[in-house]
Amino acid sequence: MDPLLLHSLIVTGGTLLGVASGVLVKREEKWINFGLGFTGGVMLVASFTSLIIPGVEGWGFWQVGIGIVLGVFLINFLNAVIPHEHLVKGYEGPQALLGRLKRSWLIALAITIHNIPEGLAVGVSTAYDVELGLITAVAIAVQDVPEGVAVVLPLLQFNTLRIPLLVGVLSALVEGGAVIASGAASSALPAALGLAMGIAGGAMIYVTVAELYPDIYAEGKDKKYPTYGFVAGTLLMLFLDTTLGK
């Protein structure tokens, strides 16, 4: 099987498993926060070990550094032009569309924006090295499970399983599609692969620092569980890098 397709299926499966778990399994807030902290740990470490550091070693600081800046601006641009809603920050996007879309779709769009960098990370790292791409895909798929559980929570308030399941499938397809699209584009332009690795890394860093952690470290929330999760995610990514990568 083509590596890009295989890695796309791996992360798609992780997201779908998380959504199914969110629907079927009893959820406690502390474990949700642990899972989201875990997600952030995996994403931050993967940004450097799978993308930024290999990119700098292969293409130099400037190409990757410019890519990181472009990745940050990419997600900031998507946040500005796509209407969506975060649990803590609330509505973001064009003010002209405020109140025009149902909350379920705003949450779905926020999830879509978050999943794009994860797909980019897997696709670009696969274009750089198939083995590194597999490591990244496995790590992203594992963190997609608690992330998928957290995705379902605000959607269950609509008293129907159709919306959470629809959003879950949509988010999985977007992430899997981003793997294939970014991997194919990066493979076609090997001279700019360092730039692509920087873009994917910068986008992951932005989502983690500006979107994920403000939600789980909001005022009044218990800081222990997301921190424990962050450490666990960091250790998992380092373990995968130092064992599967040998």
C-alpha positions, 0 to 999 in steps of 0.5 A: 500500500502507498505510504501516504494512503496508509498513514492517512488511514491510520490518522483517520482511524484514530479520529474515528475511534476517538469519536466512537469512544466519546459517544460510548464511554462515560466521560469525566472532565479530569480525564478529558483534560488529561487527554487534551494535555496528552494531545498537546504534548504529542503535537509540540514534540512532533513539531520539533522531532518530526518536522523542524529539526529534520528540516533545519538539518536538511534545508537550513534555518532560513527555509524552515524558519520562514515556513514556521512563520507561514504556518502560524499565519496560515492558521491565523488566516483560517481563524480570521476567515472561517467562522467557528467557535471554541469552548472558552474563547467563543466565536471567531471569524468574520463578524458579518457571519456571527449568528448566521450558522448553527453552533454545531457547525461552528464547532465542527469548523473549529475542529476542522481547522485544528485537524489540518495541521495534524494532517500536514505534519503526517503528510510532510514528514512522510514525504521527507522519510517514510519511517518518520512519517509512520512514527508521526502517523502513529503518534497523531493517531494515538492523540486523536483518540482523546481529542476525538472524545473531547470533540464529542462532548459539546456536540452531545448537547444537541440530543442526537448522535447524528451531529457528533457522528457527522462531525467526527467523520468530517474531521477524520476525512479532513485530516486524512485528506490533508495527509495525502494532499500535503504529502503529494505536494511536498514530494513533487517539490523536494527543493521546498520540502524544508519550507513545507516542514516549517509550515506544518511545524508552525501550524502545529505549534500555533494550534497547541499554544494559542488554541488548545492550551487556553481551553484546558488551562482556563481560569478555575480549572484543575491544572494537574491533569492536563499537565500530567497528560502533557508529560505523558504525550511528550514521553510517548513521542520521544519513545516512538522517535527513539525506538521505532526510529532506529 
